[in-house]
Amino acid sequence: MTENKADIAVLVSGGGTNLQALIDAQKSGIIKSGRIKLVVSNNSSAYALTRAENNGIKTAVILKKECSGQSEFEQKIIDTLRENGIDLIVLAGFMSILSENFTNTFKDRIINVHPSLIPSFCGEGFYGLRVHEAALSKGVKVTGATVHFVNEIPDGGKIIMQKAVEVLDGDTPEILQRRVMEQAEWKILPAATELICAGITE
């Protein structure tokens, strides 16, 4: 922990729009009890790494294909997090399911944002545009985002925060995805991060 701030690691696989929302929230003072110390990616070409570097945040790339399997891959992430004294792990579009061994190592210290109102459209196979395609094909009028603790069950951990977003006539999965990000994900992920960090630093 740094000057009574929780040290945060953000795990990413892609563009890092949620990472950017966290960086912006830290700059604007929404996140004041924690600071993003490390960004870890399982994809060396993830644009999220560029976002981190542009903001002076340390990065690490850990590739599963360079490991003997899931357990070595996870152990390398665990070692990197420990070396950096990480207090809270935020999954922001991290496209790798984490095992019970990993989630138990950081019990109640891993959070994730999911682009629906859990328990709808969640669990294995529900990620990215698939979530919004499922919501539209079901004809729901309200969707949203959920921030939850991470355990060994995909999207199965305790809910921390949710925000509803209206589904509009003519929505495509892409349009809905953008609205859920702007109106829900980018608001509740920083808010939940601050909430957990404040609890850690008490």
LUMFI-162119 format. One record per residue (C-alpha): residue in one letter; x, y, z. Coordinates in pm, whole numbers, plus 50000, padded with zeros to 5 digits. Example, Ala and Ser with C-alpha at 12.3 -4.5 7.8 and 13.67 -1.06 7.14 Angstrom:
BEGIN
a512304955050780s513674989450714
This chain:
BEGIN
m500005000050000t501315034249901e500745065350118n497525050250244k496345042449891a495495007349778d497674995849489i495554984549194a496404960948909v494164961048601l494094929148392v493304935048024s493224916947691g492114942847437g491484979547374g491244989647735t488235013147730n487385003348089l491045008548182q490785043648035a487645049948242l489625039948554i492605061948459d490255091548398a488465085048730q491805085048911k492785118048746s489425134248828g489495122749191i486635097549173i489225071049265k491115086949553s491705057349790g493665037449533r496075041749245i496645020848935k500145007048980l500224979448718v498494968248398v498834931348310s497864917847969n497704883047819n497924898847472s501154916547370s499354937747107a496544949747337y495994987147292a495374988647668l499174985547713t499655017547510r497045035147726a498955024448037e502325035647896n500845069347790n499855074548154g503135063148307i501695030748443k503945000048463t502934971248232a503544933748221v502714909147944i502164872548037l501344849447746k499634816247802k501304801047495e504694806347664c503534786647968s503114749248012g499424754048094q496854773448295s498534768048633e501924781648522f500184810748345e498274819448661q501344814948882k503254840148669i500414865148712i500284858449089d504074863449118t503894896148922l501024909049138r502854900049460e506134915549343n504234948149294g502394946649628i498954947049466d495944951449697l493104950349441i492784933749100v490334948148848l489434926748547a488714950348257g488024929047952f490424901548058m489644872447827s490814843748042i488774824748299l490674823048627s490774791048833e489644786149191n493294785449297f493794820549158t490544835349291n491134820449638t494664835149644f493094869749621k489774863249791d487454893849784r490244913449614i489284907249250i486454926249083n485034924448732v482584944548526h480054924848322p477884941648054s474474929848175l472364929748489i473484897048647p471904870748668s470734878448312f473024870548018c476024859748219g478204829548285e480374809248051g480324820847689f478714854447765y481254881447688g481684910847454l479014915447188r477484881247265v475924895847581h474204923847388e473134900447105a471474878147365a469734907747533l468364920247199s467234885847083k465374881447414g463674914947364v464494929147707k463644966047756v466294972148020t469844959648039g472924974348210a476154965148379t477234947848700v480434950248902h480964918949109f483594900749309v485274872849113n485194836849229e485744803949045i482284805348881p482164828148574d480154859248678g479254840848999g480694863249271k478824886849502i477374917649332i478884951049437m477074975649211q474614976048920k473275002548685a470374998848443v470425011148083e467425013947855v467234993047538l465935014247249d464125005246928g466595000246646d469494991146875t472164969146723p474494949246949e477244975046874i475045005246958l473794988647276q477334978747377r478445015047345r475485028247549v476045002647826m479725012447841e479055049947850q476035049848082a476905020848312e480315003848289w482445035348288k480505048948587i480115019148819l483535003348762p485425034148895a482805038849172a483095002649285t486905004349264e486915034549495l484475017349732i486694986349768c489925006849791a488405028350065g487594996450259i491144983250212t492785015550333e490515020950636
